[in-house]
Amino acid sequence: MRRLVIDASIAVKWVIEEAGTSEALLLRRRTRLVAPDLLTAECANILWKKVRRDEITADEALVAGRLLVRSGIDLRPMSSLLEATTQLALRLDHAAYDCLYLVLAEREKCPFVTADDRLLRKLAGSVGRWSGVAMSLQEATSER
């Protein structure tokens, strides 16, 4: 079974209906998913923001959180990734939170899938080992 590193922009689509939800669910069924344990905090933050914006209720956020806990993502500790993540964040001039997923993907020797268009654009302009690591949700679900 194919293995992928995913971020919170993908995981939240499993529990909150939004653009890309059907593709994210398809990806979940077809692959073994890995993420740094930071994913739990990022998903909680996304759910909190959605409540603040009146996109979902507090009860819906709590149910979504419970579903995410049982999603079966293989969470990896992020502490061993700190130095490489800091180096990449400085090199790309980009948030370390996002860079953590890239570093994990490199360590796991598998692609990273995100729905974060800003990060994908930044990586498309980079050269070297990071340029081919990340892919969009559409790219990931169109691959066989």
Long-range contacts (C-beta under 8 A, 24 or more apart in sequence): 1-30, 1-31, 1-32, 2-30, 2-31, 2-32, 2-110, 3-31, 3-32, 3-33, 3-34, 3-108, 3-110, 4-31, 4-32, 4-33, 4-34, 4-110, 4-111, 4-112, 4-113, 4-140, 5-33, 5-34, 5-35, 5-101, 5-104, 5-105, 5-108, 5-110, 5-111, 5-112, 5-113, 6-33, 6-34, 6-35, 6-39, 6-73, 6-101, 6-112, 6-113, 6-114, 7-35, 7-39, 7-42, 7-98, 7-101, 7-112, 7-113, 7-114, 7-115, 7-116, 8-39, 8-42, 8-43, 8-45, 8-46, 9-46, 9-114, 9-115, 9-116, 10-113, 10-114, 10-115, 10-137, 11-35, 11-39, 11-43, 11-68, 11-71, 11-73, 12-43, 12-46, 12-47, 12-64, 12-68, 13-115, 13-137, 14-67, 14-68, 14-71, 15-63, 15-64, 15-67, 15-68, 16-47, 16-50, 16-55, 16-56, 16-60, 16-64, 20-115, 20-137, 20-138, 23-137, 23-138, 23-140, 23-141, 24-115, 24-137, 26-141, 27-113, 27-137, 27-140, 27-141, 28-71, 30-141, 32-74, 33-72, 33-73, 33-74, 34-73, 34-74, 34-75, 34-76, 34-104, 34-108, 34-110, 35-73, 35-74, 35-75, 35-76, 35-101, 35-104, 36-75, 36-76, 36-77, 36-78, 36-81, 36-100, 36-101, 36-104, 37-75, 37-76, 37-77, 37-78, 38-78, 38-97, 38-100, 39-73, 39-75, 40-68, 40-69, 40-75, 42-97, 43-68, 76-104, 76-108, 78-104, 81-107, 88-130, 92-122, 92-123, 92-126, 92-130, 94-119, 94-122, 102-130, 102-133, 102-134, 105-133, 105-134, 106-133, 111-135, 111-140, 113-137, 113-139, 113-140
